Every structure is written in structure tokens, then in C-alpha cells.
Amino acid sequence: MPAKTLVAQTWAEEVRATFVLAWPLVVAQLAGIALNATDVIMMGWLGPSELAAGALANSIFFTLFVGGLGLVTAASPLIAQALGAREGKSVRRTVRQGLWLAIAFTVGMTPIVLNLSPVFLALGQDPAVIALTKEYLSTAVWMVFPGLGIVVMRSLVSARGDAQVVLWVTVVGIFVNAFGNYALMFGNWGAPRLELVGAGITTTVVNFVMFFIILGFVLLHRRYRRYHVLVRFFKPDWPKFFELLRLGTPISLTIISEVSLFGLASILMGNLGTTELAAHAVALQLASIAFMIPLGLSQATTVRVGLAYGAGNLKAIGRAGWVSMGVGMGFMIASCSVFLLFPDFLVGLYLDKTIAENQAALLLAASFLVIAAAFQLVDGAQVIILASLRGLSDTKIPMIIAFVGYWGVGMGTAYIAGFVWEWRGMGGWFGMATGLTFVAILLTLRFAMREKLGLLKANR
């Protein structure tokens, strides 16, 4: 397909192209929540110790894994830029070295995950729960490579406009995960009862199934066969490998800093009391679900900006970025309105209103949603504009801005407001919203000034 058909020529065309690309990615993100929820629900069926072990395992495992996600996410802008410039060979090189990077990260991460028990002991966790955690991680850790490989292949099919494939692969994953867990965790249908070991096996199998489906699509579909993505797979291509590493490392650190920010915020809430922590967990879960919309849209944003950048179309770069921002803000205004209009109903979905012990947490969670409403707008804005800058291969300065905003402004304000000014939980949420606002404003200014700042100097 010629590059000119991939790059929109008008604002209306860009709106349509963005929506067509984004909606399957958004739904796939929401479906991913359903996939993870299945694991949590079935671990809960095993018992509270197993549920605690799963949560403990994922607290560190997920943080490490998202570091790898950040690295291979660098494939998305590079593939889009190559398609925009009609450089098919560069597409193949990027996909191949993206998979190499996934392998390298897996090799480095696996021994760390298999030896986390001393870390959990140092954190004062229950030895019995640690033993269960070790069982789960012993089989779940093998999902790292296929999980990262899915991201690489998703970058290719999304850049070519086939994001629906990502959605259907995720839906298949939900069903495989549910049936696999039901069989292996509980010994149904003649399978052995493996409990958390079975949950880990299913997690690994699901990711391999999803990876091979999307890889098979790329290898067999006539639109992708000409890229020959696995040709001479074992031949080193160090320039492209290190280009991905250079671009992906700041993305990885940015994601880790944001994930760890919310983790530390939960710890601070726990220091305030059980009621604050429970209310925080409810409000954060609701905010996280709403965040899946701009997160899915941001994946499309990187592609749209990258295509325009690769094609050397400066006007299209601006159109792609600002259209995504406009669409994202429209969605987030809607979720903001829902948070403001129906806070009691929303928190009531998580905490039983008929139980007297829940009343304080219900009231506090509802008050958190007021700040979370504003939080939605700036959180959506910063993730979308961050994706626009990634489409220009601009990751280092945004990483610094994000780190300063999340930890300096955000966590600093949260601590002062929560503990010094004694706003308690409200102060924590105010601090997070302040940090995200800082990041959103500076990144938006950076994208608006992209030409003056020389971000387009390497434009093809």
C-alpha cells in the first residue's frame, strides 16, 4: 500500500483513520482487564492465601514485566515511520530485532523472577504466602517472551491498519485463560489439580497461543508476506537492535516510574489506615478502567504520528497528534462526568452498602472520585501526548519530564498535602493529579513547539 494512503490529507480523514485504528485497541485493553480479572477471581476461589500470593507475585513481577514492555514498545514508532517512508526492509529489521530484544529481556529477567523469595522475606511477607508465590512464578515466568512478542507483532499489524486482529487475539486469550484455569487450577475435566502452578501454566500457554496466532497471521496474510519478518532471523543486526534499545529504554523507565508512583501511593494510603486504603483501591480501580480508553488510543496515536513523520508530512504530524488529543479528551470528559454524577453508585459496585463497616470507606471513595474526575482529564492528556512524541522518536526529554512530574511534583505534593497539611487521602489524590497536570502541560507544549525544538530535524 503506498504511503500516501496511510497518511491522512485532511482533518476529517485523520479523525476517521484514528477512530478506525483506535477502537479495536481500546476494546482490546478493556478485554485485557477481563483476562486479568479471571485470574484474580479464580485465585480467590482457591482461598485467601492463594489470592494474597497471586497479588504479591504480580506486585513485583508486573513491575519488572512492564519494563520489558517499554523496551519493545519502541518497535511501534519505528515500524510506523518505516511504513510512512515506504521502507519495507526497515520494517522487517525492526520486527526481527524487536523479537531479539524480547528474548534478551527474557533471559535477563527470568533468573530474577525465579529468585524473588529473599526479596519478599526482606519485605516482611508471610513465609507461607511466599512459598505459594514461588510456585506460581515458577510457571508464570515463561510468559515473558511471548507477552513481549505480542507487543512487537501488535505494532506491525496496528501500523498496517489491522488492529482488529489484536482485539480478536485478546478475546481468544480470555477464553483459553478461563478454560485453562478451570481445568488446571481445580483439576476439572480429567486434568491434575495444580492450583497456583496451574494458574502459572495457563498464563504462559495463553500468551504463547496469542503470540503464535498473531505471528501466523503476519506470516500467512498476503499483505505481510512481502516483509519476510523471520527471514535470516538469527543474523545479528546490531545497529537496529541498539536503535530499539536507545529508543525503548526511556520509554521503559517512564512506564516504570508511573507504575511505581501508584504503587507507592497505595503504600502511603495504607499508612493512613485501612479505610483510606480500601477507598483508594476502589477509586483507583475505577480510574484504571477508564484509563484503558486513552491508553488504547495512545497506541494508535504513536502509529498515526509515526506514519506522518516517516512520510515527511509536517502538517499531517500535527493533525495526527491534535486529533488524538481531541478524541481522547472527548472520552475522558465523558468518564469525568460519570464520576461526578454517579460516585455513590460506582463505589457501591465494589463495597456492600448494607455492611456498616463499609460506610466510612464508601463515603471516602466517593470523595476520591471527585478528584479522580479531574485526574481523568490530565492522565488521558499526558498519555496521548506522550505517545505523539514517541511517534517522533522523542523519548529522552519526555522521560525526564515524566520522572520530575510523577516523583518530584506528584509524590512531593501528595506527601505534603496528605501528611503535612493533613488532608490525608484527599491529599494523596490531589498530589497525583497535580503531578499528572504538570506532565501533561509540559509535554503538550513540547509537541506544540516540535519544530522550534528541532524534533523534526531527523525527518525523512
Secondary structure as GFF3:
##gff-version 3
##sequence-region A 1 460
A	DSSP	three_ten_helix	3	5	.	.	.	ID=ss1
A	DSSP	alpha_helix	11	46	.	.	.	ID=ss2
A	DSSP	alpha_helix	48	73	.	.	.	ID=ss3
A	DSSP	alpha_helix	75	84	.	.	.	ID=ss4
A	DSSP	alpha_helix	88	113	.	.	.	ID=ss5
A	DSSP	alpha_helix	117	122	.	.	.	ID=ss6
A	DSSP	alpha_helix	127	140	.	.	.	ID=ss7
A	DSSP	three_ten_helix	141	143	.	.	.	ID=ss8
A	DSSP	alpha_helix	144	159	.	.	.	ID=ss9
A	DSSP	alpha_helix	163	186	.	.	.	ID=ss10
A	DSSP	alpha_helix	196	220	.	.	.	ID=ss11
A	DSSP	alpha_helix	222	225	.	.	.	ID=ss12
A	DSSP	alpha_helix	238	272	.	.	.	ID=ss13
A	DSSP	alpha_helix	274	311	.	.	.	ID=ss14
A	DSSP	alpha_helix	314	341	.	.	.	ID=ss15
A	DSSP	alpha_helix	343	348	.	.	.	ID=ss16
A	DSSP	three_ten_helix	356	358	.	.	.	ID=ss17
A	DSSP	alpha_helix	359	391	.	.	.	ID=ss18
A	DSSP	alpha_helix	396	403	.	.	.	ID=ss19
A	DSSP	pi_helix	404	411	.	.	.	ID=ss20
A	DSSP	alpha_helix	412	415	.	.	.	ID=ss21
A	DSSP	pi_helix	416	420	.	.	.	ID=ss22
A	DSSP	alpha_helix	425	448	.	.	.	ID=ss23
###
